[in-house]
């Protein structure tokens, strides 16, 4: 029960990765829990796609098919976003290679690069999402994160991909913030996509998931082999939960984006809030590029309340904004990024909009900024 490329986002999300309908069978089969499977006594694993649970699981394959339909490539899912991105880096890079990573991207990836990649002889270079970028001559892999987390800058993916390819480098794009409904980096020239499915893709704050997507067998095969050898696979129930949750992605993103726009406009108009960033806000430094490159704007925004104590007062006063890390869930959350090691000012806040009613959320944030609970 695949999807047609002409279908809209909602239709594609609802039908992605489902098996062909059969009388008496569910739309989405339940999770298959298995470590070993019965093998053919003579042919062994050659007779069936399922030989052992680490490399083989039908529930996992259905999820990979679903995400692959949305991203436009072949997919391998991992136990977390960090497992996916580190798996890609270690599967592709060798001692003596050079990698370019975002200086303003996800902090654990930068820490992994300096602690682990550099330790095995990989030369690590950092560049801001909006540049300037170093020469790509001699570079093996360029990793972009767009929109960047947590600063929400946007990279010109087609231009950077063209420049990297001209120099013989591969290009990977972290698509976590945008999701495959917001942009399809493989269509923009990227060789591979990495993402955390923990965030908006699954969107219910109840599982960890990551994935790698590509149209190149030369990249998919080593990533698959790496996952098999390291065992960085999600469990069957998590894979099933993720597939079930994927069906509502279009609906969730629509409300989250609408809430982000309303809050961005509210915050941008307040003299006691600075540094408001949301790529869909006219006047935002990323607005022109995001408008051309993104199919829809994310439900995440950032701003600065000046200091840690004011952030704490804001979160304490709010009824609808929960203090929590991660983003993309049903509930609106916010966290002060400096406490996690991000190179941000002490009052910098990343806020992830949930699916609450927009008017309720605007009223709550307004009241919380004034230090009182809404009526």
KEKE-3310 file (N, C-alpha, C; in steps of 0.2 Angstrom, whole numbers, plus 5000, padded with zeros to 4 digits):
npx = (5004:5009:5013:5008:5018:5012:5003:4997:5005:4998:4991:5002:5009:5000:4999:5012:5023:5015:5009:5002:4985:4975:4962:4955:4967:4977:4979:4992:5003:5006:5020:5035:5042:5057:5072:5080:5075:5065:5075:5078:5082:5091:5095:5097:5099:5098:5086:5076:5071:5073:5084:5091:5088:5096:5101:5089:5072:5055:5046:5054:5059:5047:5045:5057:5054:5043:5049:5058:5050:5045:5057:5063:5073:5083:5083:5090:5086:5091:5095:5095:5096:5109:5116:5114:5120:5133:5136:5136:5147:5158:5157:5160:5171:5189:5206:5216:5207:5197:5184:5171:5161:5146:5148:5139:5130:5122:5127:5132:5137:5148:5156:5158:5166:5178:5182:5182:5183:5194:5203:5206:5213:5206:5204:5197:5186:5177:5163:5152:5135:5130:5141:5158:5164:5177:5190:5184:5193:5201:5193:5183:5170:5156:5146:5130:5119:5103:5087:5098:5102:5104:5102:5095:5099:5100:5106:5113:5109:5109:5119:5130:5131:5134:5147:5154:5154:5160:5173:5175:5170:5158:5141:5132:5116:5109:5093:5084:5077:5069:5062:5056:5045:5047:5059:5068:5083:5090:5084:5089:5102:5110:5120:5117:5106:5104:5096:5087:5074:5068:5063:5052:5048:5042:5036:5030:5036:5041:5050:5066:5075:5084:5090:5097:5097:5098:5102:5112:5120:5133:5135:5125:5127:5139:5135:5124:5131:5139:5129:5124:5136:5138:5127:5117:5103:5085:5072:5059:5046:5048:5050:5038:5030:5035:5032:5018:5016:5020:5010:5003:5011:5010:4998:5002:5014:5008:5000:5010:5019:5011:5009:5022:5024:5015:5020:5033:5030:5024:5034:5044:5039:5041:5049:5057:5062:5075:5084:5076:5073:5066:5064:5053:5049:5047:5061:5069:5086:5087:5076:5074:5081:5076:5063:5064:5069:5063:5049:5040:5039:5048:5042:5050:5058:5069:5075:5081:5081:5089:5095:5099:5091:5079:5074:5071:5061:5051:5048:5043:5032:5024:5010:5008:5020:5032:5047:5059:5071:5075:5064:5049:5038:5021:5018:5021:5038:5052:5069:5084:5098:5112:5114:5116:5128:5129:5136:5130:5122:5118:5104:5098:5085:5078:5063:5050:5036:5021:5005:4995:4981:4982:4978:4978:4991:4998:4992:4996:5011:5012:5007:5016:5029:5027:5027:5017:5003:4992:4975)
npy = (4994:5007:5024:5037:5048:5059:5062:5071:5078:5073:5062:5054:5052:5045:5033:5028:5015:5005:4988:4979:4979:4966:4955:4953:4957:4968:4986:4991:4980:4972:4973:4963:4952:4945:4936:4925:4916:4903:4893:4887:4870:4866:4877:4887:4904:4909:4906:4915:4931:4934:4930:4932:4942:4954:4960:4958:4962:4962:4972:4983:4985:4989:5001:5008:5007:5016:5029:5030:5032:5045:5053:5050:5040:5026:5018:5016:5013:5018:5016:5028:5046:5050:5038:5036:5046:5046:5033:5034:5043:5036:5025:5030:5038:5038:5036:5050:5056:5071:5080:5091:5100:5107:5121:5127:5117:5102:5099:5087:5080:5088:5086:5072:5072:5079:5072:5058:5056:5064:5058:5046:5049:5057:5072:5086:5099:5114:5124:5138:5137:5147:5150:5158:5145:5133:5129:5115:5106:5091:5086:5074:5072:5083:5089:5096:5105:5109:5117:5124:5117:5124:5137:5140:5144:5143:5133:5135:5123:5117:5125:5123:5109:5108:5114:5106:5094:5097:5097:5084:5079:5071:5075:5077:5079:5085:5082:5084:5095:5101:5090:5077:5082:5095:5098:5090:5084:5075:5078:5091:5090:5083:5069:5060:5058:5062:5060:5063:5053:5054:5067:5078:5069:5057:5062:5060:5060:5048:5039:5034:5037:5035:5039:5035:5040:5037:5038:5030:5015:5013:5021:5016:5003:5002:5008:5000:4989:4993:4996:4983:4976:4984:4983:4993:4995:4999:4993:4981:4986:4999:5003:5000:5009:5021:5020:5020:5033:5041:5043:5054:5065:5076:5083:5086:5094:5105:5112:5114:5122:5133:5138:5141:5152:5161:5163:5168:5180:5187:5187:5194:5206:5211:5222:5217:5205:5197:5193:5185:5171:5163:5154:5157:5170:5186:5196:5189:5183:5171:5170:5173:5163:5151:5152:5149:5137:5128:5118:5119:5128:5125:5120:5125:5138:5151:5162:5175:5178:5185:5181:5167:5166:5173:5165:5154:5159:5162:5149:5143:5151:5148:5139:5130:5128:5117:5113:5106:5095:5091:5091:5094:5087:5083:5092:5108:5114:5120:5124:5130:5132:5133:5125:5113:5112:5119:5132:5145:5161:5164:5166:5161:5153:5138:5135:5123:5121:5114:5105:5112:5123:5138:5151:5149:5145:5157:5166:5160:5161:5175:5179:5172:5178:5190:5186:5180:5168:5163:5169)
npz = (5000:4995:4991:4979:4970:4966:4976:4990:5005:5017:5013:5009:5021:5028:5021:5019:5018:5021:5020:5005:5005:5013:5015:5031:5037:5047:5044:5047:5051:5067:5079:5076:5086:5088:5090:5086:5070:5063:5052:5036:5034:5025:5016:5024:5030:5017:5012:5016:5021:5034:5046:5058:5072:5074:5061:5054:5053:5050:5054:5056:5043:5036:5042:5037:5024:5024:5029:5019:5007:5010:5011:4999:4996:4999:5015:5031:5048:5064:5082:5088:5084:5086:5085:5072:5065:5070:5065:5051:5050:5054:5046:5034:5035:5035:5043:5040:5031:5028:5036:5036:5047:5055:5064:5072:5075:5081:5097:5103:5092:5087:5099:5098:5086:5090:5100:5096:5082:5078:5086:5079:5068:5059:5051:5057:5052:5056:5052:5051:5049:5039:5033:5033:5022:5022:5009:4999:4994:4994:5004:5012:5016:5018:5031:5033:5043:5042:5044:5056:5072:5088:5083:5071:5058:5040:5028:5011:5002:4989:4982:4990:4989:4976:4975:4984:4977:4966:4970:4974:4985:4997:5002:5016:5024:5039:5043:5053:5059:5049:5044:5032:5026:5026:5019:5006:5006:4997:4985:4983:4980:4989:4995:5005:5018:5036:5051:5066:5072:5083:5086:5078:5068:5073:5084:5097:5109:5115:5111:5105:5090:5074:5058:5042:5025:5008:4990:4985:4982:4985:4997:5005:5008:5016:5027:5031:5034:5044:5054:5056:5061:5073:5080:5082:5082:5082:5093:5089:5094:5096:5083:5077:5084:5079:5066:5066:5072:5062:5053:5056:5054:5045:5049:5062:5060:5053:5063:5073:5066:5063:5076:5079:5071:5076:5089:5086:5080:5091:5100:5094:5094:5106:5118:5128:5124:5115:5100:5092:5083:5069:5054:5046:5048:5042:5039:5046:5046:5039:5031:5017:5010:5016:5013:4999:4999:5009:5011:5020:5036:5051:5067:5078:5087:5092:5105:5116:5133:5141:5154:5165:5176:5172:5162:5170:5178:5168:5163:5175:5177:5166:5160:5149:5143:5144:5154:5146:5136:5119:5105:5094:5099:5104:5115:5120:5123:5131:5132:5141:5132:5135:5146:5142:5135:5123:5113:5118:5123:5141:5143:5132:5123:5117:5109:5107:5098:5102:5099:5104:5105:5096:5101:5115:5118:5114:5123:5135:5135:5134:5146:5155:5152:5158:5171:5177:5180:5167:5166)
capx = (5000:5013:5010:5010:5022:5008:4999:4998:5009:4994:4990:5009:5011:4995:5000:5019:5026:5010:5009:4996:4979:4973:4956:4957:4974:4977:4982:4999:5004:5009:5027:5037:5047:5061:5079:5081:5069:5066:5079:5077:5087:5097:5097:5099:5097:5097:5079:5072:5074:5074:5089:5093:5085:5100:5101:5083:5066:5050:5043:5059:5059:5041:5047:5062:5050:5039:5053:5061:5045:5045:5064:5065:5079:5083:5083:5092:5085:5095:5093:5094:5099:5116:5118:5113:5125:5140:5137:5137:5153:5162:5156:5162:5178:5195:5211:5218:5201:5195:5177:5168:5155:5143:5151:5133:5125:5120:5133:5135:5141:5154:5160:5160:5171:5184:5184:5183:5186:5201:5208:5208:5216:5202:5205:5190:5185:5171:5161:5146:5130:5129:5148:5161:5166:5184:5190:5182:5198:5204:5188:5179:5163:5153:5140:5127:5113:5099:5089:5103:5099:5098:5101:5090:5102:5099:5112:5111:5111:5111:5125:5136:5132:5138:5154:5158:5154:5166:5180:5176:5167:5152:5137:5126:5112:5105:5086:5080:5073:5065:5058:5056:5040:5049:5063:5070:5089:5092:5082:5093:5109:5114:5121:5114:5102:5104:5091:5084:5067:5065:5060:5045:5046:5038:5033:5026:5041:5041:5054:5072:5076:5088:5090:5101:5094:5103:5101:5118:5122:5140:5134:5120:5130:5144:5131:5121:5136:5141:5124:5124:5142:5138:5120:5114:5096:5079:5068:5053:5041:5049:5050:5031:5027:5037:5028:5011:5016:5022:5004:5000:5016:5007:4994:5006:5018:5004:4999:5017:5022:5006:5010:5028:5023:5011:5024:5038:5028:5023:5041:5048:5036:5042:5056:5060:5064:5079:5087:5071:5074:5062:5066:5048:5048:5050:5066:5074:5092:5087:5070:5074:5084:5071:5057:5065:5072:5059:5042:5036:5043:5048:5039:5055:5060:5074:5075:5085:5078:5094:5099:5096:5085:5073:5072:5068:5055:5047:5046:5039:5026:5020:5006:5008:5027:5036:5054:5062:5075:5072:5059:5045:5033:5014:5018:5026:5043:5058:5075:5090:5103:5119:5115:5118:5135:5129:5139:5125:5121:5115:5097:5096:5080:5075:5056:5047:5029:5017:4999:4990:4977:4987:4976:4979:4998:5000:4990:5000:5017:5012:5007:5022:5034:5025:5028:5010:4999:4986:4968)
capy = (5000:5013:5031:5039:5054:5065:5062:5076:5076:5070:5055:5050:5050:5040:5027:5026:5009:5000:4982:4978:4976:4959:4954:4950:4959:4975:4991:4991:4974:4973:4972:4956:4951:4939:4936:4920:4914:4897:4893:4881:4866:4865:4883:4892:4911:4911:4905:4919:4938:4934:4925:4934:4949:4961:4963:4957:4962:4964:4978:4988:4986:4993:5008:5010:5009:5022:5035:5031:5036:5052:5056:5049:5036:5020:5020:5012:5016:5016:5016:5035:5050:5050:5032:5036:5051:5043:5027:5037:5046:5030:5020:5033:5042:5034:5040:5054:5060:5077:5081:5098:5099:5113:5124:5129:5112:5098:5099:5080:5078:5091:5083:5066:5073:5081:5066:5052:5056:5067:5053:5040:5052:5061:5079:5089:5106:5117:5130:5140:5135:5152:5151:5156:5138:5132:5125:5108:5102:5086:5085:5068:5073:5089:5088:5102:5104:5115:5123:5122:5117:5127:5143:5140:5147:5139:5132:5134:5116:5116:5128:5120:5102:5108:5116:5100:5088:5099:5096:5077:5078:5069:5080:5074:5085:5083:5085:5083:5101:5102:5084:5076:5086:5102:5098:5083:5086:5072:5082:5097:5088:5080:5062:5056:5062:5059:5063:5060:5052:5055:5073:5079:5064:5053:5067:5059:5061:5042:5034:5036:5034:5039:5035:5037:5039:5039:5034:5027:5009:5014:5023:5012:4996:5002:5010:4994:4984:4996:4995:4976:4975:4987:4982:5000:4995:5000:4987:4981:4990:5006:5004:5000:5015:5026:5020:5022:5040:5044:5044:5061:5070:5081:5086:5089:5099:5111:5115:5116:5128:5139:5140:5144:5159:5166:5165:5172:5187:5189:5188:5199:5213:5213:5225:5213:5198:5199:5188:5180:5167:5158:5155:5159:5177:5191:5200:5184:5182:5165:5170:5172:5156:5146:5153:5146:5130:5124:5117:5121:5130:5121:5122:5127:5145:5153:5169:5177:5181:5189:5177:5160:5167:5175:5159:5149:5162:5161:5142:5142:5154:5145:5133:5126:5127:5112:5113:5099:5096:5088:5095:5091:5083:5086:5097:5114:5113:5125:5123:5134:5128:5133:5120:5107:5113:5123:5139:5150:5165:5161:5167:5158:5148:5135:5133:5119:5122:5108:5106:5116:5129:5144:5156:5147:5146:5164:5169:5158:5164:5182:5179:5169:5183:5195:5183:5178:5163:5166:5168)
capz = (5000:4994:4989:4973:4971:4965:4982:4995:5011:5022:5010:5009:5028:5031:5018:5018:5020:5022:5015:5001:5009:5012:5019:5038:5040:5049:5040:5049:5055:5074:5079:5076:5091:5087:5090:5080:5066:5060:5046:5031:5036:5020:5013:5030:5029:5010:5010:5019:5022:5041:5048:5065:5073:5073:5054:5050:5056:5046:5057:5055:5036:5035:5044:5033:5018:5025:5029:5012:5003:5012:5010:4992:4995:5003:5022:5037:5054:5070:5088:5090:5079:5087:5082:5064:5062:5071:5061:5045:5050:5055:5040:5028:5036:5037:5045:5035:5028:5031:5037:5038:5051:5057:5070:5076:5074:5087:5101:5104:5085:5088:5104:5095:5081:5093:5105:5093:5075:5078:5089:5075:5063:5054:5051:5058:5051:5058:5048:5053:5044:5034:5031:5027:5022:5020:5003:5000:4991:4999:5009:5010:5018:5021:5034:5034:5047:5040:5048:5061:5079:5090:5080:5065:5052:5035:5023:5004:5001:4982:4981:4994:4986:4969:4977:4987:4972:4961:4974:4975:4992:4998:5006:5020:5027:5045:5041:5059:5061:5044:5042:5025:5023:5026:5013:5004:5004:4991:4979:4983:4978:4994:4994:5010:5024:5042:5055:5072:5071:5090:5086:5075:5063:5076:5088:5103:5115:5118:5108:5102:5083:5070:5051:5036:5019:5002:4984:4983:4985:4988:5004:5009:5010:5022:5033:5033:5037:5051:5059:5058:5066:5080:5083:5083:5079:5086:5094:5085:5096:5094:5075:5076:5087:5075:5060:5068:5073:5056:5049:5058:5053:5041:5054:5068:5058:5052:5069:5076:5062:5064:5083:5079:5068:5081:5095:5084:5079:5098:5104:5090:5095:5113:5119:5133:5121:5110:5096:5090:5076:5066:5047:5042:5050:5037:5042:5049:5042:5035:5028:5009:5008:5019:5008:4993:5000:5013:5009:5026:5041:5057:5073:5083:5087:5098:5108:5122:5139:5145:5159:5167:5181:5169:5159:5175:5180:5163:5163:5181:5177:5161:5161:5143:5141:5149:5154:5143:5130:5113:5101:5089:5102:5105:5120:5119:5127:5130:5137:5140:5128:5138:5151:5138:5132:5117:5114:5117:5129:5146:5142:5125:5124:5111:5111:5102:5098:5101:5095:5108:5102:5095:5105:5121:5118:5114:5130:5141:5134:5136:5154:5158:5151:5163:5177:5181:5177:5164:5169)
cpx = (5004:5009:5012:5013:5018:5003:5001:5002:5005:4993:4997:5010:5006:4997:5007:5020:5021:5010:5003:4991:4977:4967:4958:4963:4973:4980:4990:5000:5008:5017:5029:5043:5051:5068:5081:5075:5071:5070:5077:5083:5093:5099:5099:5096:5096:5090:5074:5075:5076:5078:5090:5091:5089:5100:5094:5077:5061:5047:5048:5059:5053:5042:5052:5059:5046:5043:5056:5056:5045:5052:5066:5071:5078:5086:5086:5090:5090:5092:5092:5097:5106:5119:5119:5119:5132:5141:5139:5145:5159:5162:5160:5170:5183:5201:5214:5213:5200:5187:5176:5162:5153:5146:5145:5128:5124:5127:5136:5139:5148:5159:5162:5166:5178:5186:5186:5186:5193:5206:5210:5211:5212:5203:5198:5190:5178:5169:5154:5141:5129:5136:5152:5164:5174:5184:5188:5188:5201:5199:5184:5172:5161:5147:5137:5121:5108:5091:5094:5100:5105:5097:5097:5092:5100:5104:5109:5113:5113:5118:5131:5137:5136:5145:5158:5159:5160:5173:5180:5173:5160:5148:5132:5123:5108:5098:5081:5075:5067:5060:5058:5050:5042:5054:5066:5078:5092:5090:5086:5100:5113:5115:5118:5111:5103:5099:5089:5077:5064:5061:5053:5043:5041:5034:5028:5030:5041:5045:5061:5073:5080:5087:5095:5097:5098:5100:5107:5120:5129:5140:5130:5123:5135:5140:5127:5125:5138:5136:5124:5130:5141:5132:5116:5107:5091:5076:5062:5047:5042:5048:5042:5028:5029:5033:5020:5011:5017:5016:5001:5005:5013:5003:4998:5010:5014:5002:5005:5019:5017:5008:5017:5028:5020:5016:5030:5036:5026:5029:5045:5045:5037:5049:5060:5063:5069:5081:5082:5073:5069:5062:5060:5046:5051:5055:5071:5080:5091:5080:5070:5076:5079:5065:5058:5066:5067:5052:5037:5041:5043:5044:5043:5057:5065:5073:5080:5081:5083:5098:5095:5090:5079:5070:5068:5061:5049:5044:5042:5032:5021:5016:5006:5015:5031:5043:5057:5066:5071:5067:5055:5039:5026:5014:5023:5031:5048:5063:5081:5096:5110:5120:5117:5125:5135:5132:5134:5125:5117:5107:5094:5091:5078:5068:5053:5040:5026:5011:4994:4986:4981:4985:4978:4987:5000:4998:4995:5007:5017:5012:5013:5028:5033:5025:5022:5007:4994:4979:4964)
cpy = (5006:5019:5033:5046:5060:5066:5068:5073:5071:5063:5051:5048:5045:5033:5024:5020:5004:4994:4982:4976:4969:4958:4950:4953:4966:4980:4991:4985:4975:4971:4965:4956:4945:4941:4931:4919:4907:4897:4887:4877:4865:4872:4888:4899:4913:4910:4910:4926:4938:4928:4926:4941:4955:4964:4963:4957:4965:4971:4984:4990:4990:5000:5011:5012:5015:5029:5036:5034:5043:5056:5055:5045:5030:5022:5015:5015:5013:5017:5023:5039:5050:5044:5032:5041:5049:5037:5029:5039:5041:5025:5023:5036:5037:5038:5043:5058:5066:5078:5088:5097:5106:5115:5126:5124:5108:5097:5092:5078:5081:5088:5076:5067:5075:5075:5060:5052:5059:5062:5047:5043:5056:5068:5083:5097:5108:5123:5132:5138:5140:5154:5156:5148:5138:5129:5118:5104:5097:5084:5078:5069:5080:5088:5095:5100:5110:5113:5120:5122:5119:5134:5145:5144:5141:5139:5132:5128:5115:5119:5125:5113:5103:5110:5110:5095:5090:5097:5088:5075:5075:5075:5076:5080:5082:5086:5084:5089:5101:5096:5083:5079:5093:5103:5091:5084:5082:5075:5088:5096:5084:5072:5058:5061:5058:5063:5059:5060:5053:5062:5073:5073:5059:5057:5066:5059:5054:5037:5038:5033:5038:5035:5039:5035:5041:5035:5031:5021:5009:5017:5019:5006:4997:5004:5004:4989:4987:4995:4987:4974:4978:4986:4988:5000:4996:4994:4987:4985:4997:5008:5004:5006:5021:5026:5022:5030:5044:5046:5051:5066:5076:5086:5090:5095:5106:5115:5118:5123:5134:5142:5144:5151:5164:5168:5169:5179:5190:5191:5194:5206:5215:5216:5221:5206:5200:5192:5183:5177:5162:5159:5158:5166:5182:5195:5195:5183:5176:5165:5169:5165:5151:5146:5149:5139:5125:5123:5119:5123:5126:5124:5124:5134:5146:5160:5169:5181:5185:5185:5171:5161:5169:5169:5154:5152:5161:5154:5140:5145:5151:5139:5128:5124:5123:5113:5106:5100:5092:5093:5091:5087:5087:5092:5102:5113:5119:5123:5128:5130:5128:5128:5114:5107:5117:5130:5144:5155:5162:5161:5164:5153:5145:5133:5129:5119:5115:5109:5109:5121:5135:5149:5155:5148:5153:5167:5167:5161:5171:5183:5177:5174:5189:5192:5181:5172:5166:5164:5162)
cpz = (5000:4992:4982:4974:4970:4971:4986:5001:5016:5019:5010:5016:5030:5028:5017:5022:5022:5017:5011:5005:5007:5017:5026:5041:5042:5044:5041:5054:5062:5074:5079:5081:5090:5087:5085:5077:5064:5053:5042:5033:5031:5018:5018:5028:5022:5008:5012:5021:5030:5044:5056:5066:5073:5066:5051:5055:5051:5048:5055:5047:5033:5036:5039:5026:5018:5025:5022:5007:5004:5010:5002:4991:4999:5010:5027:5043:5059:5076:5091:5084:5080:5084:5075:5062:5064:5067:5054:5045:5050:5049:5034:5029:5038:5039:5039:5031:5032:5031:5039:5041:5053:5063:5075:5076:5081:5091:5101:5097:5085:5093:5101:5090:5085:5097:5101:5086:5075:5081:5085:5068:5058:5056:5051:5057:5053:5054:5050:5047:5038:5032:5035:5028:5020:5013:5004:4996:4996:5004:5007:5011:5021:5024:5035:5039:5045:5040:5054:5068:5084:5087:5075:5059:5047:5030:5016:5001:4994:4980:4984:4991:4980:4970:4979:4982:4967:4964:4975:4982:4992:5002:5010:5023:5033:5044:5047:5060:5055:5043:5035:5022:5022:5020:5012:5001:4998:4985:4978:4981:4983:4993:4999:5015:5030:5046:5061:5072:5078:5090:5082:5071:5067:5081:5094:5110:5119:5116:5106:5095:5079:5063:5046:5030:5013:4996:4981:4986:4988:4995:5008:5012:5016:5028:5036:5037:5044:5056:5061:5063:5073:5083:5085:5081:5084:5087:5090:5087:5095:5087:5074:5078:5082:5068:5061:5069:5067:5052:5051:5057:5050:5046:5059:5066:5056:5058:5073:5072:5063:5071:5083:5076:5073:5086:5092:5083:5086:5101:5100:5091:5102:5115:5124:5131:5115:5106:5094:5083:5075:5058:5043:5044:5045:5041:5045:5044:5037:5030:5020:5007:5010:5015:5002:4993:5004:5010:5014:5031:5047:5063:5079:5081:5092:5099:5114:5127:5143:5150:5161:5171:5177:5165:5164:5177:5174:5163:5169:5180:5171:5163:5155:5141:5146:5148:5152:5137:5125:5110:5097:5092:5102:5110:5119:5124:5126:5135:5135:5138:5132:5143:5148:5135:5126:5118:5113:5123:5134:5146:5136:5126:5117:5113:5105:5103:5098:5097:5099:5103:5102:5100:5112:5123:5119:5121:5135:5140:5136:5143:5157:5157:5156:5170:5181:5177:5173:5167:5166)
residu = (UNK:UNK:UNK:UNK:UNK:UNK:UNK:UNK:UNK:UNK:UNK:UNK:UNK:UNK:UNK:UNK:UNK:UNK:UNK:UNK:UNK:UNK:UNK:UNK:UNK:UNK:UNK:UNK:UNK:UNK:UNK:UNK:UNK:UNK:UNK:UNK:UNK:UNK:UNK:UNK:UNK:UNK:UNK:UNK:UNK:UNK:UNK:UNK:UNK:UNK:UNK:UNK:UNK:UNK:UNK:UNK:UNK:UNK:UNK:UNK:UNK:UNK:UNK:UNK:UNK:UNK:UNK:UNK:UNK:UNK:UNK:UNK:UNK:UNK:UNK:UNK:UNK:UNK:UNK:UNK:UNK:UNK:UNK:UNK:UNK:UNK:UNK:UNK:UNK:UNK:UNK:UNK:UNK:UNK:UNK:UNK:UNK:UNK:UNK:UNK:UNK:UNK:UNK:UNK:UNK:UNK:UNK:UNK:UNK:UNK:UNK:UNK:UNK:UNK:UNK:UNK:UNK:UNK:UNK:UNK:UNK:UNK:UNK:UNK:UNK:UNK:UNK:UNK:UNK:UNK:UNK:UNK:UNK:UNK:UNK:UNK:UNK:UNK:UNK:UNK:UNK:UNK:UNK:UNK:UNK:UNK:UNK:UNK:UNK:UNK:UNK:UNK:UNK:UNK:UNK:UNK:UNK:UNK:UNK:UNK:UNK:UNK:UNK:UNK:UNK:UNK:UNK:UNK:UNK:UNK:UNK:UNK:UNK:UNK:UNK:UNK:UNK:UNK:UNK:UNK:UNK:UNK:UNK:UNK:UNK:UNK:UNK:UNK:UNK:UNK:UNK:UNK:UNK:UNK:UNK:UNK:UNK:UNK:UNK:UNK:UNK:UNK:UNK:UNK:UNK:UNK:UNK:UNK:UNK:UNK:UNK:UNK:UNK:UNK:UNK:UNK:UNK:UNK:UNK:UNK:UNK:UNK:UNK:UNK:UNK:UNK:UNK:UNK:UNK:UNK:UNK:UNK:UNK:UNK:UNK:UNK:UNK:UNK:UNK:UNK:UNK:UNK:UNK:UNK:UNK:UNK:UNK:UNK:UNK:UNK:UNK:UNK:UNK:UNK:UNK:UNK:UNK:UNK:UNK:UNK:UNK:UNK:UNK:UNK:UNK:UNK:UNK:UNK:UNK:UNK:UNK:UNK:UNK:UNK:UNK:UNK:UNK:UNK:UNK:UNK:UNK:UNK:UNK:UNK:UNK:UNK:UNK:UNK:UNK:UNK:UNK:UNK:UNK:UNK:UNK:UNK:UNK:UNK:UNK:UNK:UNK:UNK:UNK:UNK:UNK:UNK:UNK:UNK:UNK:UNK:UNK:UNK:UNK:UNK:UNK:UNK:UNK:UNK:UNK:UNK:UNK:UNK:UNK:UNK:UNK:UNK:UNK:UNK:UNK:UNK:UNK:UNK:UNK:UNK:UNK:UNK:UNK:UNK:UNK:UNK:UNK:UNK:UNK:UNK:UNK:UNK:UNK:UNK:UNK:UNK:UNK:UNK:UNK:UNK:UNK:UNK:UNK:UNK:UNK:UNK:UNK:UNK:UNK:UNK:UNK:UNK:UNK:UNK:UNK:UNK:UNK:UNK:UNK:UNK:UNK)
# end
